[in-house]
Amino acid sequence: MTKNPKAERLHFIDAIRAWAILMMLQGHFVSALLSDAYRDKSNLFFFIWSYFRGVTAPVFFSVSGFIFTFLLVKNYNQGFSNPRVKKGVKRGAQLIAIGYILQIRFLRVLKGAINDSYDIVHVLQCLGLSIILIVLLYLVSFKFKRQVFSVLLCSTTILLFSFKTEYEQWDYSFMPEFFSNYFTKANGSVFTIVPWFGFTSFGGFLAVVFTNYHTKPNFFRNAIITLALTGYILLANSYEIISFLKNISGLYLFEETMKNNYLFERLGNVLFLFSFFMFFRNRLKSPLILKIGQLTLAIYVVHAIVLYNSITGYGLSRFYYHSWSPTPVILGAICFVVLISTVVVIVDKKMKSEQ
């Protein structure tokens, strides 16, 4: 019997999201509380932890782009009538709004003031704007074949990664700070559209390819091999490939690209993880794993309040910032991950049972 490709997709994608959010929980906990004395990259364990922490955000942005785009292109030729256009804009605006709300310290607001950092751009604002940008790219290409949309998405990734250094040197002072924070880290923003939208657009590119070919025979086998091989090339040889292209062409483009080679390496990590989860897709159907993957926004919000002083101004990082040794940090991270994810899943189940 042929398996339902859609069902398979939801299983392995939600499993990736679950992995990414759980990695984010432990990564943020350790990063916020581990003492500076133990942040030594010559230590093998800290180096491995640090490396995988750096993979988490690219995976999360990519898988978010994949999920939204996969749903968007189901009704590809509908254009403005596509229900996912309105939902995408609404979802993007919702993420942006929640991102700002989490950064406002409401106890200060009650005193007639607002904290200076309320308007910096973090993951939710960047991800929300990225979804809206995917909608815009869709609207300018839906009259053509889906391949045009996929080319736009992939080209966006390449351009944003290649010219990251150039974009960072631009002067954004002509913009109000509220808007310039989406383009520059000068005022404290953590996630900016360049380069992070590049990961979201690449996830969208993969979704279009998935939609075009997932009914073909042996699709998953071929996709796993292709993703793993491409991921290996990006990780092991992207700098050499870019250097070779620079030498034979002499183009300034490749000089800039060489400076940002690490972004293509991170993309290689993303492809490896996609291939890994696709390979084990039939074993990743635990209801708990899938539920965690579906509740990433709620988990993010709760963890931000508990760890990062969001809304209340009181959180673990306020009292224990960079002050714990490895043993309590490791034990605390395990408890933090289990507690946050368990509470969110239980509350979600209770709310749905009462509806």
Backbone torsions as a table, in degrees:
resi	resn	phi	psi	omega
1	MET	NA	135.0	-179.9
2	THR	-77.3	132.1	-180.0
3	LYS	-78.5	153.1	178.6
4	ASN	-74.3	113.5	-178.0
5	PRO	-59.7	-36.1	-179.2
6	LYS	-62.5	-43.9	-179.4
7	ALA	-63.2	-40.5	178.9
8	GLU	-62.3	-42.4	-179.2
9	ARG	-59.6	-46.5	-178.1
10	LEU	-63.2	-36.9	179.7
11	HIS	-64.6	-54.1	-174.0
12	PHE	-73.8	-29.9	178.0
13	ILE	-70.9	-44.5	177.4
14	ASP	-64.3	-32.6	176.7
15	ALA	-65.9	-39.8	177.0
16	ILE	-64.3	-43.0	179.0
17	ARG	-62.6	-40.0	178.3
18	ALA	-62.6	-44.6	178.0
19	TRP	-59.5	-45.3	-176.3
20	ALA	-64.7	-42.9	-177.4
21	ILE	-71.4	-35.8	177.8
22	LEU	-69.4	-37.8	174.9
23	MET	-64.3	-36.9	178.4
24	MET	-65.1	-42.6	-180.0
25	LEU	-58.8	-52.0	-178.6
26	GLN	-68.9	-36.3	-179.9
27	GLY	-63.1	-45.1	179.1
28	HIS	-67.0	-39.3	-179.4
29	PHE	-62.9	-51.1	-179.2
30	VAL	-63.1	-45.0	-178.7
31	SER	-61.8	-36.3	-177.2
32	ALA	-76.7	-32.3	-169.5
33	LEU	-111.3	-19.7	-177.9
34	LEU	-66.9	133.7	-179.3
35	SER	-64.6	146.6	-179.8
36	ASP	-60.4	-26.5	-177.4
37	ALA	-64.7	-20.2	-177.0
38	TYR	-106.5	7.6	-179.6
39	ARG	-91.7	72.4	-175.0
40	ASP	-119.7	109.8	-176.5
41	LYS	-73.9	-6.3	171.9
42	SER	-78.3	-13.4	174.0
43	ASN	-80.8	123.5	-173.8
44	LEU	-57.8	-43.1	-176.5
45	PHE	-66.6	-42.8	178.9
46	PHE	-67.7	-36.9	178.8
47	PHE	-62.7	-45.9	179.7
48	ILE	-64.0	-43.7	178.0
49	TRP	-60.4	-45.7	-178.6
50	SER	-62.8	-39.4	-179.5
51	TYR	-64.0	-48.2	-178.2
52	PHE	-70.2	-28.5	174.6
53	ARG	-64.2	-35.7	178.3
54	GLY	-70.1	-17.9	179.6
55	VAL	-84.1	-25.3	-170.1
56	THR	-59.8	-51.1	-176.5
57	ALA	-63.8	-45.6	175.2
58	PRO	-56.4	-39.7	178.9
59	VAL	-65.8	-43.4	-177.4
60	PHE	-64.7	-43.5	178.2
61	PHE	-64.7	-41.1	-177.7
62	SER	-66.4	-45.2	-177.5
63	VAL	-69.8	-31.5	176.0
64	SER	-65.4	-42.4	176.3
65	GLY	-63.8	-37.3	179.3
66	PHE	-62.7	-51.9	-175.3
67	ILE	-61.3	-48.5	-177.2
68	PHE	-64.9	-44.2	-177.0
69	THR	-67.6	-37.6	178.0
70	PHE	-58.6	-42.8	178.4
71	LEU	-71.4	-34.9	-178.7
72	LEU	-65.0	-43.3	-172.6
73	VAL	-83.1	-2.4	174.2
74	LYS	-61.4	-33.2	177.0
75	ASN	-115.0	53.6	-165.8
76	TYR	-57.6	-47.2	-171.9
77	ASN	-80.4	1.8	-178.1
78	GLN	-78.6	-19.1	177.1
79	GLY	60.0	-127.2	-177.5
80	PHE	-63.2	-22.4	178.7
81	SER	-81.2	-9.0	179.2
82	ASN	-63.4	120.5	-177.5
83	PRO	-59.8	-23.7	-179.3
84	ARG	-73.2	-18.0	177.0
85	VAL	-66.2	-52.1	179.7
86	LYS	-64.4	-42.8	179.9
87	LYS	-64.4	-37.0	-179.9
88	GLY	-66.0	-44.6	178.3
89	VAL	-63.8	-42.4	179.1
90	LYS	-64.1	-43.9	179.2
91	ARG	-64.5	-43.1	178.7
92	GLY	-61.1	-44.7	178.8
93	ALA	-64.5	-36.7	178.4
94	GLN	-63.3	-45.0	179.0
95	LEU	-62.7	-41.7	178.9
96	ILE	-62.0	-45.7	-178.8
97	ALA	-63.4	-45.1	179.6
98	ILE	-62.9	-38.9	178.5
99	GLY	-58.3	-43.0	179.3
100	TYR	-71.9	-38.8	179.8
101	ILE	-60.0	-40.8	-179.6
102	LEU	-64.8	-21.8	-177.4
103	GLN	-93.8	-7.5	178.7
104	ILE	-87.6	129.6	176.1
105	ARG	-93.0	102.2	-169.4
106	PHE	-70.9	-22.0	174.3
107	LEU	-64.9	-33.6	175.4
108	ARG	-71.2	-37.9	178.9
109	VAL	-60.0	-40.4	178.8
110	LEU	-62.8	-23.5	178.1
111	LYS	-92.6	4.5	176.7
112	GLY	88.1	17.9	179.7
113	ALA	-134.3	169.2	177.6
114	ILE	-138.2	142.4	-177.6
115	ASN	-68.5	147.7	-174.7
116	ASP	-64.2	-28.2	-172.6
117	SER	-89.6	9.9	-174.3
118	TYR	-64.2	-26.3	-172.9
119	ASP	-103.1	10.6	175.4
120	ILE	-72.8	158.0	-176.5
121	VAL	-100.3	122.6	177.6
122	HIS	-116.3	-164.1	-169.3
123	VAL	-61.6	-41.5	-175.2
124	LEU	-68.4	-42.4	178.6
125	GLN	-64.1	-43.0	-179.3
126	CYS	-65.4	-41.5	179.5
127	LEU	-68.1	-39.7	178.0
128	GLY	-61.7	-46.3	178.0
129	LEU	-65.3	-35.0	179.0
130	SER	-61.9	-41.3	177.9
131	ILE	-63.8	-41.5	178.1
132	ILE	-63.7	-38.8	178.5
133	LEU	-66.0	-36.2	175.2
134	ILE	-62.7	-40.2	176.5
135	VAL	-59.5	-43.9	-179.7
136	LEU	-63.9	-42.4	177.2
137	LEU	-62.9	-37.6	177.0
138	TYR	-63.1	-43.8	-176.0
139	LEU	-67.1	-25.6	178.6
140	VAL	-89.2	-3.4	-176.3
141	SER	-127.8	-3.8	-171.5
142	PHE	-68.1	-19.2	178.9
143	LYS	-76.1	-9.8	177.9
144	PHE	-106.5	-176.6	178.9
145	LYS	-70.9	160.2	-179.6
146	ARG	-59.8	-26.7	-179.8
147	GLN	-61.0	-32.3	178.9
148	VAL	-65.2	-43.0	177.5
149	PHE	-61.3	-43.7	-179.6
150	SER	-65.0	-37.5	177.7
151	VAL	-65.2	-41.3	177.8
152	LEU	-60.2	-44.1	-178.6
153	LEU	-65.3	-47.4	-178.8
154	CYS	-66.8	-40.2	179.0
155	SER	-63.6	-37.1	177.7
156	THR	-60.4	-44.2	178.2
157	THR	-59.4	-49.4	-177.7
158	ILE	-61.5	-43.8	-178.5
159	LEU	-67.3	-44.2	-179.0
160	LEU	-65.6	-39.2	178.7
161	PHE	-71.0	-40.3	-174.8
162	SER	-69.5	-37.3	-173.8
163	PHE	-107.4	21.5	-178.6
164	LYS	-55.4	-46.3	-179.3
165	THR	-60.2	-40.8	179.6
166	GLU	-63.6	-47.0	-179.1
167	TYR	-62.5	-36.3	-178.3
168	GLU	-67.3	-23.4	-178.0
169	GLN	-89.0	-7.7	179.3
170	TRP	-67.8	153.8	179.0
171	ASP	-93.8	115.7	-178.5
172	TYR	-104.6	15.2	-175.8
173	SER	-67.2	-17.4	179.2
174	PHE	-72.0	-16.3	179.6
175	MET	-90.6	150.5	167.2
176	PRO	-59.1	144.8	-175.7
177	GLU	-56.0	-33.9	-179.2
178	PHE	-56.7	-38.1	-178.8
179	PHE	-89.7	-35.7	-179.0
180	SER	-65.3	-23.3	179.3
181	ASN	-63.0	-18.1	176.5
182	TYR	-78.3	-11.8	-175.2
183	PHE	-118.6	-21.0	-176.6
184	THR	-135.7	148.4	177.2
185	LYS	-92.9	7.4	-174.3
186	ALA	-58.2	-30.9	-176.5
187	ASN	-102.4	9.0	176.0
188	GLY	111.4	-1.3	178.7
189	SER	-60.6	144.0	-178.3
190	VAL	-99.2	-42.2	179.1
191	PHE	-118.8	120.7	177.1
192	THR	-113.9	160.9	-176.4
193	ILE	-58.7	-37.4	172.5
194	VAL	-101.1	116.0	12.4
195	PRO	-104.6	4.6	-164.2
196	TRP	-66.0	-30.9	175.9
197	PHE	-62.4	-24.2	178.5
198	GLY	-61.5	-36.2	177.0
199	PHE	-71.7	-39.6	178.8
200	THR	-64.9	-43.2	-179.8
201	SER	-66.7	-33.4	177.6
202	PHE	-69.8	-37.5	173.3
203	GLY	-59.7	-38.7	175.8
204	GLY	-64.1	-40.3	176.9
205	PHE	-59.0	-45.8	178.4
206	LEU	-61.5	-36.7	-179.9
207	ALA	-65.1	-39.8	178.7
208	VAL	-65.9	-42.8	177.0
209	VAL	-61.3	-43.8	178.5
210	PHE	-58.3	-46.0	-178.8
211	THR	-62.8	-39.1	-176.9
212	ASN	-70.6	-31.7	-168.3
213	TYR	-124.3	-0.1	-171.3
214	HIS	-69.3	-14.2	177.2
215	THR	-89.8	-4.8	-179.5
216	LYS	-72.0	151.2	177.2
217	PRO	-60.0	140.4	176.7
218	ASN	60.1	27.4	-177.2
219	PHE	-58.7	-50.0	-175.4
220	PHE	-63.7	-40.7	178.0
221	ARG	-59.8	-49.0	-178.7
222	ASN	-66.5	-37.5	-179.5
223	ALA	-66.9	-42.4	179.6
224	ILE	-60.9	-45.5	180.0
225	ILE	-64.1	-45.2	-177.8
226	THR	-64.0	-46.0	-179.4
227	LEU	-64.7	-43.6	-179.7
228	ALA	-64.9	-43.1	-179.3
229	LEU	-66.6	-44.6	178.7
230	THR	-64.4	-40.1	177.4
231	GLY	-60.7	-41.6	179.0
232	TYR	-63.6	-43.2	-179.4
233	ILE	-62.0	-43.8	180.0
234	LEU	-65.0	-39.0	-179.3
235	LEU	-71.9	-42.0	-171.0
236	ALA	-95.2	-26.9	-169.4
237	ASN	-133.4	6.6	-175.4
238	SER	-62.5	-40.0	-179.7
239	TYR	-64.2	-43.3	179.7
240	GLU	-64.3	-38.9	179.2
241	ILE	-65.1	-45.7	179.9
242	ILE	-64.4	-41.3	178.8
243	SER	-62.5	-41.0	178.0
244	PHE	-62.5	-44.6	179.2
245	LEU	-63.2	-37.1	177.9
246	LYS	-64.8	-42.8	-176.1
247	ASN	-67.7	-37.5	-177.7
248	ILE	-84.1	-19.5	-177.4
249	SER	-107.5	-31.7	-176.2
250	GLY	71.2	13.1	-176.6
251	LEU	-77.9	139.2	177.8
252	TYR	-62.0	-30.5	179.8
253	LEU	-50.7	-46.7	-175.5
254	PHE	-74.0	-25.5	174.1
255	GLU	-63.5	-43.9	178.2
256	GLU	-67.1	-40.1	-177.8
257	THR	-62.5	-37.0	179.7
258	MET	-60.8	-31.9	-179.8
259	LYS	-68.9	-23.9	-176.1
260	ASN	-115.7	31.4	-177.2
261	ASN	-60.4	-29.0	-177.3
262	TYR	-61.1	-26.8	178.9
263	LEU	-67.2	-39.1	177.2
264	PHE	-70.2	-31.8	175.1
265	GLU	-66.0	-41.6	176.6
266	ARG	-62.8	-36.0	176.5
267	LEU	-64.2	-35.1	174.4
268	GLY	-62.3	-40.1	175.2
269	ASN	-59.4	-42.9	179.7
270	VAL	-60.3	-45.6	-178.7
271	LEU	-65.2	-38.9	176.7
272	PHE	-60.2	-45.0	-178.5
273	LEU	-67.4	-39.0	176.0
274	PHE	-59.4	-45.8	-178.4
275	SER	-66.0	-37.9	179.2
276	PHE	-62.4	-49.1	-178.5
277	PHE	-70.4	-31.4	175.0
278	MET	-66.9	-38.5	-179.6
279	PHE	-63.1	-39.3	-178.1
280	PHE	-99.8	20.4	-173.6
281	ARG	-56.7	-34.0	-177.4
282	ASN	-77.7	-10.1	179.0
283	ARG	-106.9	0.1	-176.4
284	LEU	-111.2	54.5	-177.0
285	LYS	-117.9	20.1	177.0
286	SER	-61.6	127.8	179.4
287	PRO	-54.8	-35.4	-179.6
288	LEU	-67.6	-44.5	178.6
289	ILE	-60.8	-46.1	-178.7
290	LEU	-65.4	-38.2	179.5
291	LYS	-65.7	-42.9	177.1
292	ILE	-60.7	-40.6	178.3
293	GLY	-64.2	-25.8	180.0
294	GLN	-88.9	-10.7	-175.7
295	LEU	-115.5	29.9	-175.1
296	THR	-62.6	-37.6	-178.9
297	LEU	-65.4	-46.2	179.6
298	ALA	-62.5	-41.6	178.8
299	ILE	-63.1	-41.8	179.3
300	TYR	-61.5	-45.5	-178.0
301	VAL	-61.4	-48.1	-178.0
302	VAL	-63.7	-42.3	-178.9
303	HIS	-65.6	-35.4	179.6
304	ALA	-65.9	-37.7	179.3
305	ILE	-69.2	-43.9	-176.1
306	VAL	-73.4	-39.3	-172.9
307	LEU	-96.2	-41.8	-168.0
308	TYR	-106.6	18.0	175.5
309	ASN	67.5	15.1	-177.1
310	SER	-61.3	139.4	176.4
311	ILE	71.2	-59.3	-174.6
312	THR	-82.7	-28.4	-174.3
313	GLY	88.5	-0.8	-179.7
314	TYR	-123.4	121.6	179.0
315	GLY	-157.4	175.0	-177.3
316	LEU	-58.0	-39.6	-176.3
317	SER	-68.8	-21.0	177.4
318	ARG	-70.2	-34.5	-174.8
319	PHE	-97.9	-27.4	-172.5
320	TYR	-126.4	23.4	-174.6
321	TYR	-56.7	122.0	176.3
322	HIS	50.0	46.1	-174.9
323	SER	-129.3	-2.8	-175.9
324	TRP	-101.2	150.0	173.7
325	SER	-84.1	169.1	-173.7
326	PRO	-57.2	-42.4	-175.1
327	THR	-61.7	-53.5	177.5
328	PRO	-64.8	-30.1	178.1
329	VAL	-65.6	-45.1	-179.7
330	ILE	-63.8	-47.8	179.1
331	LEU	-64.3	-40.6	179.0
332	GLY	-65.2	-39.1	179.7
333	ALA	-63.5	-41.3	178.3
334	ILE	-62.1	-46.9	178.7
335	CYS	-63.4	-39.4	-179.2
336	PHE	-62.9	-47.2	-180.0
337	VAL	-61.8	-48.3	-177.9
338	VAL	-65.0	-44.9	-175.9
339	LEU	-65.7	-50.5	-177.3
340	ILE	-62.1	-49.3	-177.8
341	SER	-65.9	-38.3	179.8
342	THR	-66.1	-45.5	179.7
343	VAL	-60.3	-45.2	-178.3
344	VAL	-64.8	-43.2	-179.9
345	VAL	-64.2	-43.4	-179.5
346	ILE	-64.9	-44.7	179.6
347	VAL	-63.5	-42.4	178.4
348	ASP	-61.1	-43.7	179.7
349	LYS	-63.2	-41.9	180.0
350	LYS	-66.2	-42.2	-180.0
351	MET	-62.8	-40.7	-179.6
352	LYS	-70.6	-32.1	179.1
353	SER	-71.1	-22.9	-179.2
354	GLU	-89.6	-9.4	-179.2
355	GLN	-77.5	NA	NA
